[in-house]
Each structure stands twice: as C-alpha cells, then as structure tokens.
Amino acid sequence: MWYLVYAEDYSGSLEGRRKARPAHLARLSALASEGRLILAGPNPAVDSENPGDAGFTGSTVIAKFDSLEEAKKWADADPYVEAHVFKNVTVKPLLITAKPSCAFF
C-alpha cells in the first residue's frame, strides 16, 4: 500500500538538514530503485524553489510499504530524525484515486 509521510521541521534546522542530507537521500534512492517511491521533497519556508537561508518547514514522501507499521519504522529511522531536523513525523495510508496516464504506479 502507498503511504504519506509528512514531517515538520524544528525551526533553525537548516544546518542539520545540510549535514544529514546525503544519508537521507540515500534512503530515498533505495526506495526509488525498488520502485516504491512516487515522490519526495522538502517544503520551503518561503514561496520559492530556492529558499536559501529561509530553509524548510518540513518534508513529504509518498512511498509503498507492506504495512503502516513498516512505514512508521522506516520514517522513524530517517537521518533527519536522528539529526533533530524533524520534530514531528506523521505517517498515514494513502489511496491514490487520480494520477496521470503516464504514471508507473
């Protein structure tokens, strides 16, 4: 099943994001290579594709897991959690009801 992972950042988390980013991206790349990732990305703190020092307020991931428990376990093990970037992580099942005709999922 698909799951929505939504994480909210602590304020002032930009430096922690920068340090933990390579490990964070490696986990996302692993999901992508297994065909289990639809999308992932940060939420800029300002209305810009390049927020600079304003940083980010959180992140969103939509990925496939065998269960809610597995999705939560994956989310809790994110390097951004360990680096104290994420202050709150929410994981919910997601039923996809609309998608582009070219979608692989």
C-alpha positions in Angstrom: 0.0 0.0 0.0 1.1 3.6 -0.5 1.8 5.8 2.5 2.1 9.6 3.0 5.0 10.5 5.3 4.8 14.2 6.4 7.5 15.6 8.6 7.6 19.0 10.3 11.0 20.6 11.0 12.2 22.2 14.1 12.9 25.9 13.5 16.5 26.6 12.7 17.0 23.1 11.3 18.8 24.1 8.0 22.3 23.2 9.2 21.2 19.8 10.4 19.5 19.2 7.1 22.7 20.0 5.2 24.7 17.6 7.3 22.3 14.7 7.2 21.1 15.2 3.6 23.4 12.6 1.9 22.2 9.8 4.2 18.6 11.0 3.8 18.8 11.0 0.0 20.4 7.5 0.0 17.4 6.1 1.7 15.1 7.7 -0.8 17.2 6.5 -3.7 16.9 2.9 -2.3 13.1 3.2 -2.3 13.2 4.6 -5.9 15.4 1.8 -7.2 12.9 -0.7 -5.7 10.0 1.1 -7.5 8.5 2.1 -4.2 8.8 5.9 -4.3 6.3 8.2 -6.0 7.8 11.5 -4.8 9.8 13.1 -2.1 10.7 16.7 -1.3 11.1 19.5 1.2 8.6 22.2 1.9 10.3 25.6 1.5 9.8 28.1 4.3 9.2 30.8 1.7 7.4 30.7 -1.7 10.5 29.9 -3.7 12.2 27.0 -5.3 15.4 28.2 -3.8 14.6 29.3 -0.2 18.2 30.0 0.7 18.8 30.7 4.4 15.0 30.7 5.0 15.3 26.9 4.8 12.4 24.5 5.1 9.4 23.7 7.3 9.2 20.0 6.6 9.2 17.2 4.0 6.8 15.0 2.2 7.3 11.4 1.0 4.8 9.1 -0.8 6.1 5.6 -0.9 5.0 2.0 -0.8 5.3 -0.3 2.3 3.9 -3.6 3.3 2.2 -2.1 6.3 1.6 1.1 8.4 4.0 -0.3 11.0 6.7 -0.8 8.4 6.2 2.7 7.0 6.4 4.2 10.5 9.5 2.2 11.3 11.1 3.5 8.1 10.2 7.1 8.8 11.4 6.9 12.4 14.8 5.7 11.2 15.3 8.7 8.9 18.7 10.5 9.4 16.7 13.8 9.7 15.1 12.3 12.9 18.5 11.5 14.4 19.9 14.9 13.4 16.9 16.6 15.2 15.7 18.2 11.9 12.2 16.6 12.2 10.2 17.5 15.3 7.1 15.6 14.2 6.5 12.8 11.7 3.1 11.7 10.6 2.5 8.5 8.6 -0.9 7.7 7.0 -2.1 5.2 4.5 -2.9 6.8 1.1 -5.4 5.6 -1.5 -4.4 7.2 -4.9 -7.6 8.0 -6.8 -6.2 10.2 -9.5 -3.0 10.0 -11.4 -1.5 10.9 -14.8 -1.9 8.3 -17.5 1.9 8.0 -17.7 2.3 7.1 -14.0 4.1 3.9 -13.3 2.1 3.1 -10.1 
